[in-house]
Amino acid sequence: LRLLERIGFLPFVIYRVALGVALLAFYA
């Protein structure tokens, strides 16, 4: 259960990081 939780949570973290980098690159 914990492993599935981590697998489902990882794409969300990657999405947030990518979005943050994209916003910084856009506004910089």
N, C-alpha and C positions, 0 to 999 in steps of 0.2 A: 504493500500500500504506500509506504513511504517512497519507494523507488518510483512508482507511477506518479506520485505527487511531484517528485523532482523532475521527472521527464516532461510532465505537463507544464511545469513552471518555468523550465529553462527557455523555451521559445519566447515567453513573455518577457523575460529578462533581456534576451538578445534583441527583441523588438524595441524595448525601451532604450537600450544603449544606442542602437542604430538610429532611432528617432532623435535622441539627444545630439548625437554627432552630426546628423543631417541638419538640425536646426542651428547648431553652432557654425557649421560651414556656410549655411545660407545667410546668417546674420553677420558673419565676420567680414 
